[in-house]
């Protein structure tokens, strides 16, 4: 049996696509092995979101070549799409496929074995207008399944290379989405995370169909589905109709990830983002009114070219005022080939780091404040895995619908099931909980959790 090993860099979409590529290999009779082992074929799924992403991708490619010089080395993903020539120039690389035509990878491998000539299978992504169907019936992660619903992005923010790596916005056929969601629920998943490159833009390229309608169809048509989570949504995509669906649905969770990037209108303009802070604030007010207790997480880029202390403080104060529940904070890093990399007034690293730390401190404080609202409340948790911080066999970690991480007494049987848990001690990054009730028929442990901090 031929063997294949995978290494995935970058985002959740890449991880999803690696699983999809593995399905193709599996159907062709391959066995999957660890990347550190000798394999007949190595598939490296690359990332190009930062210059470091490129560099890491090259290191991982070279590692596979050293591991088995006779193996077939296939490189795919975003870096392969934007810089195929750079990758082909690495001695030992055999096949390069970008962010489309992954289905052809196995044909290319057979062709390569016959001809022994490197193959560049990358073509112009900007011409692609159709969503490439890649099915993933199940995941190595047993509790949350990703479901990719769209590809590409039309935004062209000045700091971002992704439209060039992923092409323009294309949505997956709604019938396919619903069918695959049902397949995942049948495989035992209670929670589905809708994911994509620009997930909230789903439907912008479809006639008479949009994200709100997709959420409604998933809610009504998928039997046995308990939670629908949207991996990320832009403020401009949170229409009144989406808010209405969130308000009515008991499956769409009380958690939205809305990337803000900056809380300053002048910075947003330089970033070529599509909203003003006034608009963003208005959407947040509407959401909080519709969904009390909603968790809002966000991404922030700190030290974008030209960012003054005043502009940074606008971001800081906005986030503090609107009580985001957690932030992912990134210092701006130059991405070759983007307009922002060519801008004057690049910010000094030390200033960037100082601002990053201030925002992370704020994020930690806001996360604690957010979770403290739920102390003594009963929430539904899906246990995911053993709690690694302590050598206690009976403690597991899981997430509530509003994305609180809870440590609770549980057992293997409960992983992936829904349990009712009382939050006995709020905190960050972990909350402590005790059992109230198991929603499904499984044996339950009884003692209470005590974490030593």
Helices and strands as residue ranges (DSSP letters): E 3-8, H 12-27, E 31-33, E 41-46, H 51-67, E 72-77, H 78-82, H 84-88, E 95-96, G 102-104, H 105-115, E 119-120, G 125-127, E 144-148, E 150-151, H 162-166, E 170-171, H 174-186, E 191-195, G 199-201, H 211-221, E 227-230, G 235-237, H 240-248, E 255-257, H 265-271, H 277-290, E 295-302, H 309-321, E 326-331, G 339-342, H 349-372, E 378-386, E 395-400, E 405-409, G 412-414, E 418-425, E 431-438
